[in-house]
Amino acid sequence: MIAKNEARLRRARKTRLKIAELKTVRLSVHRTNEHIYAQVFSACGSKVLAAASSLEPEVRKDLANGGNVGAATVIGKLIAERAKKAGIEQVAFDRGGFQYHGRVKALAEAARAAGLKF
């Protein structure tokens, strides 16, 4: 029997290989029970161009809980602002093997609403 995390990482690996073929900038999302994280990686995948998480002190003072849809929405807006400040308009969305539902979906929709295209 495959462990839950191993299956998620297998799904994530397939997505990352496809994005690597496209040679495009990647918006990667990771979620835990307590927090949500987003990073924008360069096309080669070796450099982080922008990052945001619910662990940041300026974000935490506004949020009571970092592991809910409200926090994901805030992080989605924040990562889009930081990516645009770095000159990035278009990204490929990497959900990290997580289901496109709930917090992952909220982050993606907030980033799109803030002007990031994917």
N, C-alpha and C positions, 0 to 999 in steps of 0.2 A: 504494500500500500504506500502510495506517495504521500509525503507530508504536505500539509496545506501550503507552507511557505515555499517548499521546493516546486510545487506546481505553479505558484505565482511567479517565481523567478524564471521558470521555463517559458511561461507566456511573455514575460518581460524581455527575455533574450530574443525571442522571435521578432518582437516589435522593434527592438534596438538594431537588429541586423538589417531590417527593412529600411529604417531611417538612415543607417550608415550607408546603404546603397544609394540613397537619394542625395547624400552629402548636403544636408540642410541643418539649420540650427534647430536644437531640440529643447522643448519645454518638458522637463521631467518632474513627476509628482510622486511623493512618498507620503503615506499616511500611517500613523500609529493610533492607538486608542486615545492618546492624550493630545497629539499635535498633528499638524500637516505642514509639509515642506514642499517648496517648488524651486527648481533651479533651471536656468537657461544655459545650455552647453553650446560651445562653438560647433561648427560643422564637422571638425575632425574629432570632436568628443573629448578633447583633452583639457579644455579651459572653461571655467565657469564664468559666464558673462554677466549674469544677474542671479540673485537669490533672495528668497523671502521665506520666513517661517513663522509659525505661531509662537515660537520661543523668544522672539525678539522683544526686548523690554518695552519699546514704544507701541508694539502691537498688543502685548499682554495687558497693559494698563487699560485698554479699551475693551478687552474680552474677558468674560468670566471663565470661559472654558475654551481651550484651544482645539478640542476634538469634536467640533460640531459643524453643521452646514454654515452657520454664521461666520465662524472663523475661516472656513474655506473660501467664502465669498470675499472677505477682507484680504486674504492672501492672494487670491486671484487678481484683484484690482491692483494690489501692491506690486506683484511680479510683472504685470503688464506695464505699469508706470516705469519701473526700473529697466525693463527691457527696451522700452521706447527711448528712455534717456540714454541707453547704450547704443541706440541707432538700429534697433531690431524691430521690424514690422511683421515679418512672416516667420512662423516656427512650425515644427512638426510636434504634435502632442504625444508624449510618452506617458501612459497612465501607470507604468511600472507593474503591469500584470494585474492591477486592481480592476474590479468591475467598474464600468462607466456608469456610476449610479451614486446618488447621495453626495458625499463630500467631494469626490473626484469630479463629478459632473458640475457641482456648484462652483468649484475653482475654475474649471474650463469655461463655463458660461460667463463668469465674472471677468475673466481675462479677455474673452471675446468682446464683451460689452465695453471694456476699457480701451479697445482699439487694437488688440493683438489678433493677427489673422492666422488661422490654421484650420 
